[in-house]
Amino acid sequence: MFRLYHHARIHTLDPSRDPAAPIPEALLARDEHVVAVGSLAELQDLAPPGHQRVDLGGAVVLPGLGDGHIHTSAYARSLAEPDLRGCTSLTAALEALRPHVDRARARGGSSWVFGGQWNANSWDVPVLPDRHSLDAVAPDVPVALGSLDWHTLWLNTRALDLLGLDRDTPDPAGGSYGRDAHGELTGILREAAVVPVRDGLMASAAGGDIDEQLALGQRELLRRGVTSIHDIDGATCLAAFQRLRERGGLAVRVHKLVRQEYFQDVLDQGLRTGSGDAWISTGPLKLFADGALGSHTCHMSEAFPDEPGNHGMPVMSPEDLGHWVRTAAGAGIACAVHAIGDRAAAHVLDALQDSAALTRSFGLRHRIEHAQYLRRPDVARMAALGVTASMQPQHCPSDLPLNGFLEGRELVAYGWRTLLRAGVDLVLGSDAPVEDPNPFHGIHAAVTRQRPDGTPPGGWQPHEALTRSEAVAGCTRAVARASGEEGVKGALAPGMLADFVAVYRDPFTEDIAAVRDTVVEATVVGGRVRYRRED
């Protein structure tokens, strides 16, 4: 099927295109691929009889937008789960939770309340909650609420009992169970203690119907102009994507990162990073070097000033990290390692440097996920090793209240400009559901380093801001390059995939505050309209 999309202003982002050439107004696609871009008159001559014509109504067209770091199943589930992000106190969070508890109680059976995304750092009294406060509103219904960064879980007593957790349960390596002065569990789980509970609940009936949720989540991504994702969630999410594809409903391209728990399955199948096709492909192995900023578990060289002796938490020892990197690289699988703290990032680079020969032999592109705080010498090491920085611009303005500890420290913080200047590949994402997966929110944050209300004036550390072109490239060409697909995605040119988004605000010329509120008129994936605003 030939489709001629016209009446548009097309930013192809094709580096081979003559910059002096007229802005294309039409695009001809055959099935999933672009045949040509140019004037309507030129493309009408190329289009065969019987082709379909689609009037884009004067819209601005960009290549399909990508999300380089998203927890898709968690995001999809969050659309129906309690959302406590807007709560400014513990009392408000508990009140917002009540109707969800009531509904779970009415359903009976094994119903849990799951979700949350609470942020104690934004409460009027920023105190860590405990099981007793949850018990006050849910004494009989099990509740498990993830923090905003999902590195901490808040459980009530009923949930702890059902999970078999008590004062005698030992802390796992790289994690902890919060305990009070008497050694009793507080209901707060951190890092490695979170993972089996979180993933187990998400894979169970407690998490709801993942197939229905994922279809709804995909619709929301298309509504935001997202056509490609690098998904971080586990095997349950991969299976749901595969079922969606079998039903003919998959409309977003998925580069699926490999979680440790099914790494052996990937090896047994002989898969490598890049295996698969244009719809579902195998990504790098996801590893965790440390925790998160909000939980003060990111691994730092210097202690947090208000917590003497707390340098954060290494989730994986340097020795284990080196083992996993060598094992994966030797099998042709790249690594994407979560590292927020500067010490964690240094350990990751040590491991990648030790496996550099294997990396070169397979042409792997390793990544550091978040790369939030870096020692300046490690920026040069990232460039020399060819390590991609996978970063989420919205985290910068969201984290501003937490960054006071940086004063007096010689660290590169959210250092997008420094990384690009050093020659490090920079791919952008959202980390949804931590942030909204709207790429235009990310573009605004990358260019302004401000909150949506325009604060702080001039942006936080504005010398690290990106240009508009760099920000748009970070969620188009860079996303494609990070998955080894720059030859087929990230630009609109003959032979490339016909994935694009139509909007009425040009991100290259519109007031940057207005760019954040860009509304997507249509999203096209594989040459077909998958979302239209009036749909």
C-alpha positions in Angstrom: 0.0 0.0 0.0 1.3 3.4 -1.0 0.3 6.4 1.2 1.0 10.0 0.3 1.1 12.3 3.3 0.9 15.9 2.3 0.1 19.5 3.4 2.9 19.5 6.0 6.2 21.1 6.9 8.6 18.2 7.4 11.7 18.2 9.5 13.4 15.1 8.2 16.5 15.2 10.5 18.3 13.5 7.6 22.0 14.5 8.0 22.6 13.8 4.3 19.9 16.2 3.1 21.1 19.5 1.7 20.3 22.1 4.4 19.6 24.7 1.6 17.0 22.5 0.0 13.3 23.5 0.4 11.5 22.2 3.5 9.6 19.1 2.2 5.8 19.3 2.2 5.0 15.7 1.5 6.1 12.1 2.2 5.4 9.0 0.2 5.4 5.7 2.0 5.1 2.2 0.7 4.0 -0.2 3.4 6.3 0.4 6.4 9.0 2.5 4.6 9.6 5.9 3.2 9.9 6.1 -0.6 10.5 9.8 -0.9 10.1 13.2 0.7 9.7 16.4 -1.2 7.1 18.6 -2.9 3.6 17.4 -3.4 4.0 17.7 -7.2 7.2 15.6 -7.2 5.6 12.8 -5.1 2.3 12.7 -7.0 4.4 11.8 -10.0 6.0 8.9 -8.0 2.8 7.6 -6.4 1.1 4.8 -8.4 -2.6 4.8 -9.2 -4.8 3.8 -6.3 -2.5 5.3 -3.6 -4.1 6.6 -0.4 -3.8 10.3 0.3 -3.6 11.7 3.8 -4.0 15.5 4.4 -2.0 16.5 7.5 -3.7 19.9 7.6 -0.5 22.0 7.6 1.1 20.3 10.5 4.8 20.2 11.4 6.2 16.7 11.0 9.0 15.2 13.0 10.5 11.7 12.9 8.9 9.4 15.4 9.9 10.2 18.9 11.6 7.7 21.1 11.8 7.0 24.8 15.3 5.7 25.7 14.3 4.6 29.2 10.7 3.6 30.1 9.1 1.1 32.5 6.2 0.4 30.2 4.2 -2.1 32.2 4.7 0.0 35.4 3.6 3.0 33.5 0.5 1.2 32.0 -0.5 0.0 35.4 0.0 3.5 36.9 -2.8 4.8 34.8 -5.3 2.9 37.0 -3.4 2.7 40.3 -3.3 5.2 43.1 -1.1 8.2 42.2 0.2 10.0 45.3 2.7 12.3 43.5 0.5 15.4 44.1 0.2 14.7 47.8 2.0 17.2 50.0 1.7 15.4 53.4 1.3 11.9 54.8 -2.3 12.7 55.8 -3.1 13.7 52.2 -1.5 10.5 50.9 -3.5 8.3 53.2 -6.7 10.1 52.3 -6.0 9.7 48.6 -5.5 6.0 49.2 -8.8 5.4 51.0 -11.0 4.9 47.9 -8.6 2.4 46.4 -8.6 0.5 49.7 -12.4 0.5 49.7 -12.6 -0.8 46.1 -10.1 -3.6 46.9 -12.1 -4.5 50.0 -15.2 -4.7 47.9 -13.5 -7.0 45.4 -12.5 -9.3 48.1 -10.4 -12.4 47.4 -6.7 -11.7 47.1 -7.0 -8.0 45.9 -4.1 -5.8 46.7 -3.6 -2.1 46.5 -0.5 -1.5 44.4 1.1 1.6 42.8 1.7 4.8 44.8 4.6 6.9 43.6 4.7 8.7 46.9 7.4 11.3 47.5 8.1 11.9 51.2 10.7 14.6 50.2 7.8 16.8 49.0 5.6 16.4 52.1 5.3 19.3 54.5 7.0 17.1 57.1 9.4 15.0 55.0 9.4 11.9 57.3 9.7 8.4 56.0 6.3 6.6 56.5 5.8 3.2 58.1 3.4 0.3 58.2 1.4 1.6 61.1 0.2 4.7 59.1 -1.0 2.4 56.3 -2.6 0.1 58.8 -4.8 3.0 59.9 -6.6 3.1 56.6 -6.0 -0.5 55.4 -5.8 -2.9 58.4 -7.3 -5.8 56.3 -6.2 -5.2 52.7 -2.6 -5.7 51.6 -1.0 -2.5 50.4 2.4 -2.1 48.6 3.2 1.4 47.5 6.3 2.3 45.4 8.1 5.5 46.0 8.4 8.0 43.2 11.7 6.4 42.1 10.5 2.9 42.7 13.6 2.1 44.8 11.6 2.0 48.0 8.4 0.1 48.9 6.0 1.1 51.7 4.0 -1.9 52.9 1.4 -2.4 55.6 1.3 -5.2 58.2 -1.1 -7.3 56.1 1.2 -7.2 53.1 4.3 -8.1 55.3 2.4 -11.0 56.7 1.3 -12.4 53.3 4.8 -12.1 52.0 6.2 -13.9 55.0 8.4 -11.0 56.1 9.2 -10.5 59.8 11.9 -9.4 62.1 13.9 -12.6 61.5 14.1 -12.0 57.7 17.7 -11.2 56.8 18.5 -8.2 54.6 19.4 -9.3 51.1 22.7 -8.3 49.5 22.3 -4.8 48.1 19.0 -4.1 49.9 17.4 -3.6 53.3 14.3 -4.0 55.4 13.6 -1.0 57.5 13.6 -1.8 61.2 12.5 0.2 64.3 14.5 0.5 67.6 13.1 -2.9 68.7 14.1 -4.7 65.5 10.6 -4.9 64.1 10.0 -4.3 60.4 8.7 -0.8 59.7 7.2 -1.7 56.3 9.9 0.1 54.3 11.9 -2.0 51.8 14.9 -0.6 49.9 16.7 -1.5 46.7 17.3 -5.3 46.3 14.6 -6.0 48.9 12.1 -4.2 46.7 12.8 -6.2 43.5 11.3 -9.6 44.2 8.2 -8.0 45.9 7.6 -5.4 43.2 8.2 -7.8 40.3 6.3 -10.6 41.9 3.2 -8.5 42.5 3.4 -7.0 39.0 3.5 -10.5 37.5 0.6 -11.7 39.7 -3.2 -11.1 39.7 -2.5 -8.3 42.2 -1.1 -6.2 39.3 -4.2 -6.6 37.2 -4.5 -7.7 33.6 -1.3 -6.7 31.9 -2.6 -7.2 28.4 -5.4 -4.7 28.9 -3.1 -2.3 30.7 -0.4 -2.5 28.1 -2.9 -1.7 25.3 -4.0 1.3 27.2 -0.5 2.4 27.9 0.5 2.0 24.2 -2.4 4.3 23.3 -1.2 6.9 25.7 2.4 6.7 24.3 1.0 7.2 20.7 -1.0 10.1 21.9 2.3 11.7 23.0 4.0 11.0 19.7 6.1 8.1 21.0 6.8 5.5 18.3 9.8 3.6 19.7 10.7 2.7 23.3 13.6 1.1 25.2 11.7 -0.9 27.8 13.2 -1.6 31.2 10.5 -3.9 32.7 10.8 -7.7 33.0 9.8 -10.8 31.1 6.1 -10.4 31.9 6.1 -7.2 30.0 8.0 -8.8 27.0 5.4 -11.6 26.9 2.6 -9.1 26.9 4.2 -7.2 24.0 4.5 -10.4 22.1 0.9 -11.3 22.7 -0.1 -7.8 21.6 1.8 -8.3 18.4 0.2 -11.7 17.8 -3.2 -10.1 18.0 -2.1 -7.5 15.4 -2.3 -4.7 18.0 1.4 -3.7 18.5 1.9 -0.2 17.2 5.0 1.0 19.1 8.5 -0.4 18.3 10.1 -2.1 21.4 13.8 -2.5 22.1 13.5 -4.8 25.1 16.3 -4.6 27.8 17.1 -7.9 29.4 16.6 -8.3 33.1 19.0 -10.5 35.1 16.3 -13.0 36.0 15.8 -14.1 32.4 19.3 -13.5 31.1 20.0 -17.2 31.0 16.9 -17.7 28.8 18.3 -15.2 26.4 21.6 -17.0 26.3 19.9 -20.4 25.8 18.0 -18.9 22.8 21.3 -17.6 21.3 20.1 -14.1 21.3 22.3 -11.0 21.2 21.8 -7.4 21.5 20.0 -6.4 18.3 18.4 -9.8 17.7 14.8 -9.6 16.5 13.2 -7.3 14.0 12.0 -3.7 13.6 9.1 -4.3 16.0 10.6 -6.2 18.9 14.4 -6.5 19.4 16.7 -7.6 22.1 18.4 -4.9 24.0 21.3 -4.8 26.5 21.4 -6.5 29.9 20.0 -4.2 32.6 22.2 -4.1 35.8 22.0 -2.0 38.9 25.1 -0.5 40.4 23.4 1.6 43.1 20.1 3.1 44.3 18.3 6.4 43.8 18.6 10.0 44.8 15.2 10.4 46.5 15.9 7.4 48.7 19.5 8.6 49.4 20.7 5.2 48.2 22.7 6.4 45.1 26.3 5.5 45.7 28.4 8.7 46.3 32.0 9.4 46.9 31.1 11.7 49.8 28.4 11.1 52.3 25.1 13.0 52.3 25.7 16.1 54.5 22.6 15.5 56.7 23.5 11.8 57.1 27.1 11.3 58.3 28.5 8.0 57.1 25.7 7.5 54.5 27.4 7.3 51.0 24.3 5.6 49.5 24.2 1.9 48.7 26.1 -0.2 46.2 23.4 -2.7 44.9 26.1 -4.8 43.3 29.7 -5.2 44.3 32.4 -4.1 41.8 33.4 -7.8 41.5 29.9 -8.9 40.7 29.5 -6.0 38.3 32.6 -7.0 36.5 31.5 -10.6 36.3 28.1 -9.7 34.7 29.7 -7.3 32.2 32.2 -9.9 31.1 29.6 -12.6 30.8 27.2 -10.5 28.8 29.9 -9.0 26.6 31.3 -12.4 25.9 27.9 -13.5 24.6 27.5 -10.4 22.4 25.1 -8.7 24.8 25.7 -5.0 25.7 25.1 -3.8 29.3 22.9 -0.9 30.4 23.9 -0.2 34.0 21.9 2.0 36.4 24.3 4.3 38.1 23.1 7.6 39.7 25.9 8.3 42.1 29.4 9.3 41.0 31.1 6.3 42.8 28.6 3.9 41.2 29.4 5.4 37.7 33.2 5.0 38.4 32.7 1.3 39.3 30.7 0.8 36.1 33.4 2.4 34.0 36.0 0.2 35.7 34.0 -2.9 34.7 33.5 -1.7 31.1 37.2 -0.9 30.8 38.1 -4.4 31.9 35.9 -5.8 29.2 36.9 -3.4 26.4 38.4 -6.1 24.2 35.2 -8.2 24.2 33.1 -5.0 23.6 35.2 -4.1 20.6 35.0 -7.7 19.1 31.2 -7.6 19.2 30.8 -3.9 18.4 28.7 -3.4 21.5 27.3 -0.1 22.7 27.2 -0.1 26.5 25.2 2.4 28.4 25.0 4.1 31.8 21.4 4.6 32.8 20.8 8.1 34.5 24.6 9.0 34.8 23.3 11.7 37.1 26.4 12.6 39.0 29.9 12.1 37.4 33.5 12.9 38.4 35.0 15.0 35.6 37.7 12.5 34.7 35.0 9.9 34.2 33.3 12.0 31.5 36.5 11.5 29.4 36.5 7.8 30.3 32.9 7.5 29.0 33.9 9.0 25.7 37.0 6.9 25.3 35.1 3.7 26.0 32.2 4.7 23.7 29.7 4.4 26.6 26.3 6.0 25.9 24.7 8.2 28.6 21.0 7.4 28.9 19.5 10.3 30.7 16.1 11.7 31.6 15.9 15.5 31.3 12.7 15.9 33.4 14.6 14.5 36.4 16.7 17.7 36.5 13.9 20.1 37.5 12.1 17.5 39.5 15.2 16.8 41.6 16.1 20.4 42.3 14.9 20.3 46.0 17.2 17.3 46.6 20.4 18.7 45.1 21.5 21.0 47.9 24.0 18.4 48.9 26.0 19.2 45.7 27.3 22.5 47.1 31.1 22.5 47.2 31.4 19.2 45.3 33.3 19.0 42.0 30.7 16.9 40.2 29.1 17.1 36.8 25.4 17.0 37.6 22.8 16.2 34.9 25.7 17.2 32.6 24.2 16.9 29.1 26.3 19.7 27.6 29.5 18.5 29.2 28.9 14.9 27.9 28.1 16.0 24.4 31.1 18.3 24.3 33.3 15.4 25.3 32.0 13.2 22.5 29.6 11.0 24.6 26.5 9.8 22.9 23.4 11.1 24.8 20.1 9.4 24.5 17.0 10.8 26.2 14.1 9.2 27.9 11.4 9.7 30.6 11.8 6.9 33.2 8.0 6.8 33.2 6.1 6.3 35.4 8.5 8.4 37.5 8.0 11.2 35.0 5.3 11.7 32.2 6.5 10.0 29.0 5.7 13.1 27.0 8.8 13.8 24.9 7.9 17.5 24.7 8.1 17.7 28.5 11.6 16.2 28.2 12.6 18.6 25.4 11.5 21.6 27.4 13.4 20.4 30.5 16.5 19.7 28.4 16.5 23.2 26.8 15.5 25.2 29.9 16.5 23.2 32.9 13.4 24.7 34.5 10.2 23.5 36.1 7.0 23.9 34.1 6.4 27.2 35.9 9.6 28.7 34.6 11.6 28.4 37.8 14.4 28.8 38.6 14.9 31.9 36.3 17.4 31.2 33.7 17.5 27.5 34.6 19.5 25.5 37.0 23.2 25.3 36.0 22.2 26.6 32.5 25.6 25.9 31.1 24.5 22.3 30.8 21.4 23.0 28.8 20.9 21.6 25.3 19.9 23.4 22.2 16.6 22.6 20.6 18.2 20.6 17.9 20.2 18.6 20.4 17.2 17.9 22.5 15.1 16.7 19.5 18.0 14.6 18.3 18.2 13.1 21.7 14.8 11.5 21.4 15.0 10.7 17.7 18.3 9.9 16.1 20.0 9.1 19.4 17.3 6.6 20.5 17.8 4.8 17.2 21.6 4.8 17.5 21.5 3.5 21.0 19.6 0.4 19.8 21.8 0.1 16.7 19.0 1.1 14.4 20.2 4.5 13.1 20.1 3.1 9.6 16.3 2.6 9.7 15.0 5.0 12.4 15.4 8.5 13.7 15.2 10.4 10.4 12.8 10.5 7.4 14.6 9.5 4.2 14.1 7.0 1.4 14.4 3.4 2.8 13.9 4.5 6.5 10.9 3.4 8.5 7.8 5.6 8.0 7.5 6.5 11.6 6.6 10.2 12.3 4.5 12.5 14.3 2.5 15.5 13.2 2.1 18.6 15.6 1.1 22.2 15.2 3.9 23.7 17.2 7.3 23.7 15.7 9.8 22.8 18.4 12.6 24.6 16.5 10.8 28.0 16.4 8.0 28.1 18.9 8.4 29.7 22.3 10.0 27.0 24.4 7.4 27.3 27.1 4.7 26.5 24.5 6.7 23.6 23.2 6.2 21.8 26.5 2.4 21.9 25.9 2.6 20.6 22.3 -0.4 18.5 21.3 0.1 15.7 18.9 -2.3 15.7 16.0 -1.3 12.3 14.5 1.2 9.6 15.1 2.2 7.3 12.2 4.1 4.1 12.7 5.1 1.8 9.8 3.3 4.1 7.3 0.0 3.8 9.1 -1.9 6.3 11.2 -1.9 4.7 14.6 -3.3 7.7 16.5 -5.3 10.8 15.4 -6.4 13.4 17.8 -10.1 13.2 16.8 -10.0 9.4 17.1 
